């Protein structure tokens, strides 16, 4: 893994602590760069509403085996993993939706 990933995640301004819980697994704290953005939510038709989409960037090693539906709690709010986008640098971006109980 290249050094910028570790540097990025140890900076308290750029990153935060989150609680990652794989389905059926044990929770663990990880460091993540988290953001909420407005984006299009495709429902498969001509109407494309906008919604709030969470994104969490983290070290791939910290979330090894992550699957859609796993949970990430950031700032006391639970999110469900909707999409997983790893890259070749050891970084993975998780696209998140708010988890409603």
Backbone as numpy.savetxt, mean C-alpha at the origin, in Angstrom:
# Nx Ny Nz CAx CAy CAz Cx Cy Cz
19.22 -4.77 -2.84 18.37 -3.60 -2.84 19.27 -2.36 -2.84
18.85 -1.34 -3.54 19.68 -0.14 -3.60 19.41 0.75 -2.39
20.36 1.61 -2.06 20.33 2.40 -0.84 19.18 3.39 -0.74
18.68 3.91 -1.85 17.63 4.93 -1.76 16.38 4.40 -1.10
16.09 3.10 -1.24 14.88 2.52 -0.63 14.98 2.62 0.89
16.09 2.20 1.45 16.28 2.27 2.90 16.27 3.71 3.37
16.98 4.60 2.66 17.01 6.01 3.04 15.62 6.63 3.01
14.86 6.31 2.01 13.52 6.85 1.84 12.62 6.42 2.99
12.70 5.16 3.37 11.81 4.62 4.39 12.22 4.95 5.82
13.44 5.40 6.03 13.85 5.79 7.38 13.64 7.27 7.63
13.24 8.02 6.65 12.96 9.45 6.79 11.54 9.63 7.33
11.40 10.23 8.51 10.09 10.39 9.14 9.19 11.38 8.41
9.72 12.22 7.58 8.90 13.15 6.80 8.32 12.45 5.57
9.09 11.58 4.96 8.66 10.92 3.73 7.89 9.63 3.96
8.05 9.02 5.13 7.42 7.72 5.35 6.80 7.64 6.73
6.02 6.59 6.94 5.33 6.38 8.20 5.29 4.88 8.51
4.94 4.56 9.73 4.80 3.16 10.12 3.37 2.71 9.83
3.24 1.50 9.32 1.93 0.92 9.02 1.90 -0.51 9.56
0.70 -1.05 9.70 0.53 -2.42 10.16 0.03 -3.26 9.00
0.86 -4.20 8.55 0.52 -5.06 7.42 0.03 -6.40 7.96
-1.15 -6.84 7.47 -1.71 -8.12 7.89 -2.11 -8.93 6.66
-1.36 -9.99 6.34 -1.79 -10.87 5.25 -3.01 -11.67 5.68
-3.87 -12.01 4.75 -5.07 -12.80 5.07 -4.66 -14.09 5.77
-5.20 -14.31 6.96 -4.91 -15.53 7.71 -3.54 -15.54 8.36
-2.82 -14.41 8.31 -1.47 -14.37 8.86 -1.36 -13.42 10.05
-0.15 -13.28 10.53 0.13 -12.41 11.66 0.48 -11.00 11.19
0.09 -10.02 11.97 0.38 -8.62 11.66 1.83 -8.29 11.96
2.38 -7.36 11.18 3.72 -6.85 11.48 3.82 -5.40 11.05
4.64 -4.65 11.77 4.84 -3.25 11.43 5.85 -3.15 10.30
5.54 -2.26 9.35 6.45 -1.98 8.25 6.52 -0.47 8.07
7.51 -0.02 7.33 7.61 1.39 6.95 7.06 1.53 5.54
6.32 2.61 5.30 5.70 2.82 4.00 5.64 4.30 3.67
5.64 4.61 2.40 5.37 5.96 1.91 3.93 5.94 1.43
3.06 6.64 2.12 1.62 6.55 1.90 1.07 7.85 1.34
0.14 7.73 0.40 -0.52 8.91 -0.17 -1.95 8.56 -0.56
-2.83 9.53 -0.44 -4.19 9.41 -0.95 -4.31 10.32 -2.15
-4.88 9.79 -3.23 -5.03 10.56 -4.46 -6.42 10.37 -5.03
-6.88 11.35 -5.77 -8.15 11.22 -6.49 -7.85 10.55 -7.81
-8.64 9.54 -8.16 -8.42 8.84 -9.41 -9.71 8.30 -9.98
-9.69 7.93 -11.24 -10.86 7.34 -11.87 -11.06 5.92 -11.37
-12.32 5.58 -11.12 -12.67 4.24 -10.67 -13.51 3.61 -11.77
-12.90 2.73 -12.54 -13.60 2.11 -13.66 -14.56 1.04 -13.17
-15.81 1.17 -13.58 -16.82 0.17 -13.23 -17.18 -0.68 -14.44
-16.45 -0.51 -15.52 -16.67 -1.33 -16.70 -17.66 -0.76 -17.69
-18.16 0.44 -17.44 -19.14 1.03 -18.34 -18.65 2.37 -18.87
-19.59 3.15 -19.39 -19.24 4.46 -19.93 -19.05 5.51 -18.84
-19.65 5.28 -17.68 -19.52 6.23 -16.58 -18.29 5.86 -15.76
-17.39 6.83 -15.57 -16.17 6.58 -14.80 -16.11 7.60 -13.66
-16.66 7.24 -12.49 -16.62 8.17 -11.36 -15.22 8.27 -10.79
-15.00 9.32 -10.01 -13.72 9.45 -9.33 -13.86 9.02 -7.88
-12.79 8.53 -7.33 -12.78 8.10 -5.94 -11.40 8.35 -5.35
-11.30 8.14 -4.06 -10.03 8.29 -3.36 -9.31 6.94 -3.41
-8.08 6.97 -3.91 -7.28 5.76 -4.04 -6.03 5.94 -3.19
-5.81 4.99 -2.28 -4.60 5.01 -1.47 -3.47 4.30 -2.18
-2.27 4.81 -1.99 -1.08 4.14 -2.51 -0.05 4.06 -1.39
0.55 2.90 -1.26 1.59 2.70 -0.26 2.79 2.07 -0.95
3.90 2.75 -0.88 5.14 2.22 -1.40 5.95 1.62 -0.27
6.49 0.43 -0.48 7.24 -0.22 0.58 8.27 -1.20 0.01
9.16 -1.66 0.87 10.14 -2.65 0.43 9.42 -3.96 0.13
9.72 -4.55 -1.00 9.10 -5.81 -1.39 9.34 -6.90 -0.35
10.50 -6.91 0.24 10.85 -7.90 1.25 9.92 -7.83 2.47
9.50 -6.61 2.83 8.64 -6.43 4.00 7.23 -7.00 3.80
6.81 -7.12 2.55 5.44 -7.59 2.26 5.47 -8.83 1.37
6.50 -9.62 1.50 6.64 -10.83 0.68 5.37 -11.67 0.79
4.85 -12.11 -0.34 3.65 -12.93 -0.36 2.35 -12.14 -0.30
2.43 -10.81 -0.40 1.22 -9.98 -0.35 0.24 -10.41 -1.45
-1.05 -10.36 -1.11 -2.09 -10.74 -2.06 -3.20 -9.70 -2.01
-3.97 -9.62 -3.08 -5.14 -8.76 -3.08 -6.05 -9.18 -1.93
-6.56 -8.20 -1.21 -7.43 -8.47 -0.07 -6.72 -8.40 1.27
-5.38 -8.41 1.27 -4.65 -8.25 2.53 -4.92 -6.85 3.08
-4.58 -6.63 4.35 -4.91 -5.38 5.02 -3.66 -4.59 5.37
-3.74 -3.27 5.19 -2.70 -2.35 5.62 -3.38 -1.24 6.41
-2.96 -1.05 7.66 -3.53 0.00 8.51 -2.52 1.13 8.58
-2.96 2.32 8.16 -2.10 3.51 8.16 -2.85 4.61 8.90
-2.23 5.18 9.92 -2.86 6.26 10.66 -4.20 5.86 11.29
-4.34 4.60 11.66 -5.56 4.12 12.29 -6.68 3.77 11.32
-6.43 3.90 10.02 -7.44 3.58 9.00 -7.03 2.30 8.28
-7.96 1.36 8.18 -7.68 0.08 7.53 -7.98 0.17 6.03
-7.03 -0.31 5.23 -7.17 -0.34 3.77 -7.01 -1.78 3.29
-7.67 -2.10 2.20 -7.58 -3.41 1.56 -6.69 -3.27 0.32
-5.80 -4.23 0.11 -4.93 -4.22 -1.07 -5.78 -4.59 -2.29
-5.79 -3.69 -3.28 -6.55 -3.90 -4.51 -5.68 -4.30 -5.69
-4.44 -3.80 -5.70 -3.52 -4.06 -6.81 -2.10 -4.00 -6.28
-1.25 -4.85 -6.81 0.15 -4.94 -6.38 1.04 -4.68 -7.57
1.97 -3.72 -7.42 2.84 -3.34 -8.54 4.31 -3.34 -8.07
4.99 -4.50 -8.17 6.41 -4.54 -7.81 7.28 -4.03 -8.95
8.50 -3.64 -8.61 9.46 -3.29 -9.66 10.77 -4.03 -9.41
11.76 -3.78 -10.23 13.01 -4.53 -10.15 14.00 -3.97 -9.13
13.63 -2.88 -8.42 14.55 -2.28 -7.46 14.31 -2.75 -6.03
13.32 -3.61 -5.81 13.00 -4.04 -4.46 11.89 -3.20 -3.84
11.19 -2.44 -4.66 10.11 -1.56 -4.22 8.78 -2.07 -4.77
7.74 -2.04 -3.95 6.41 -2.43 -4.40 5.42 -1.33 -4.04
4.57 -0.98 -4.99 3.50 -0.03 -4.73 2.21 -0.82 -4.59
1.51 -0.58 -3.48 0.21 -1.20 -3.24 -0.87 -0.15 -3.49
-1.86 -0.51 -4.28 -3.01 0.36 -4.50 -4.10 -0.12 -3.54
-4.67 0.81 -2.79 -5.51 0.47 -1.66 -6.90 1.08 -1.73
-7.86 0.40 -1.17 -9.21 0.92 -0.99 -9.54 0.82 0.49
-10.32 1.75 0.98 -10.68 1.75 2.39 -11.46 0.48 2.71
-11.11 -0.16 3.79 -11.78 -1.41 4.22 -12.94 -1.03 5.12
-14.13 -1.47 4.72 -15.33 -1.26 5.53 -15.70 -2.58 6.17
-15.93 -2.56 7.46 -16.23 -3.78 8.22 -17.65 -4.22 7.99
